[in-house]
Amino acid sequence: MTPDRVLDELSRLKARGVAIVMDDFGTGYSSLSYLWRFPFNTIKIDRAFMQAYDVADRNAETVVRTIAELGRSLNMRVTVEGVENERQVEFLRDVDCDQVQGFFFGRPMPIIDLAACIMADVKRKLARATVSTIAPVEHETHHRTLRA
């Protein structure tokens, strides 16, 4: 399929309300030219950058900040994969990413176990709450929104 044909197909899908996501951005075949040519809603930054960030690679930190800013400038949401610790979450909050996902929030599980996991999370949160402090409950999953 030619790039023009792909662009036409993606544009048709987006017009029908389908969100288009550039996955694993920054690695493999994810070219910068795709960002302005194709109608992406979201950039998902590859987990490799979080792994490099963990070993204090300043270049990885700079690249993540730059990709996040680029995404915002192009009116795209920014999601970061491979988040595994609180330090990464705080860094990404500072970078102003929209969403994070990774083992820090939970491990993959069979769909049959998902409802029980959500209910256990709700019960834990309700047990900690008092009548005067009950607020909407957000369940813990592999995917977390950092800002509205």
N, C-alpha and C positions, 0 to 999 in steps of 0.2 A: 504494500500500500504506500502510495506517495505521501510526502508531508502535507501537500495541499488537500489530499483526500482525508487524511487524519484530522486536519484542521476543520474541514467541513463536518465530519462526523462528530467531533468533540463539540463544535458550536451548536449542532442540532441537539445533542444530548443536554448541553447546558441550558438551551432555550426551553427544554422540557423540565427544568428544575433539578437536573442531576449535578451534584458537586463533582468537580474534576480536581484530582489531587496528583501533584508531582511527588511520587514516592522516592525515598532514598536519595534526596537531592544532595549533590556534592560528590557523588561517587558514580562509577559506571558510565552509563549513557546519558546522564542528566546534564545536558548542555545549557549554558546560559541563554542561548538563542531560543530555546524552547519557552522560556519564561515570558518573553514578549510576543512570541508567535502564537502560543496556544492559550486557550481560555481557562487557566487554572484558577481554582478558588483557594487552594491551599498548597503550601510547600511543606513537605515532611523532610526535615533534616536527618540524614542518616546517623545511625547509632555510633558509627566510627568516630564522629566528632566528640561525643561524650566520653568514649573510651580514651581518646587522646587528651581531653580536658582533665580527666582523672589523674593523668601522669604529669600534670602541670605544664602541658604544652601550650604556651602563650599563643602560638599560631592558630591552634584549634579554637581557642577562645575568641580570637580576632575574626576568624572565618564565621563562627556561629553568629557573632554580633552583626557582621556584615550581611550575611544571608537573611537574618531576621529583619534588618533595616530595609534591605532590598525588597523582601516580600511585602512589608508594610507600604513601601513606596509604590508598589504595583497593586495595592489594594487586595492583597492575598493574606489569608490567615497563615500562621507559622506554627507547625507542630514539630516537636523534637522527639526522636526515638531513642531508646536505650538509656532512659533515666533510671539510675540504680541507687542513688543516695541523696541525702538532704542537701549536701553541698551543691550538687548539680541543680536541684530544684531551686535553691536560692539564687544561683547564678542565672538560671533561665527566667526567674521572676524579674531579676534586675535587667535582663536583656529585653524583657517585655514580650516574651513568646506567648502565643495564645493557648497552646495546649502542650502537654508533655505526656509521654507514655513510656512504660517500662516496668521492670520488676520491683522498683521501689513501691509501687502501688499494688502489686499483686502478680501472681504467677499465672500462666495459662492454665485453664481447667476445662474439663468436659462441660458442655452446655447443661447437662443434667444436674451438675453441681452448682451452677450459677445462682439459681433462686435461693438455695440454702445459704450460700455465701453472702448474698445481699441481705437476707433476713438476719443472719448472725451479726452483720455489721450494724443494721438498724437496731437490734436489741442491745448491742454494746453502747451505742450512742444514747439510746433512751435510758439505759441504766445510769449513765453519767449525768443525765439532764435532771433538772428539777422542774416543777410546774412553772416557775417564773422564768426559766431560761430555755424552754423548749423552742427550737427554731427548725426551719426546714432541714430535713436530713438529706445529705448527699452521700450516696454509697461509694465505697472505695472500689475502683476498678483499675484496669491497666492503663487507663486514659484519664487524664485530669485536666480540667480547664483552669488556666492560671488567671485569666481576666475575662471580663464580660465581652 
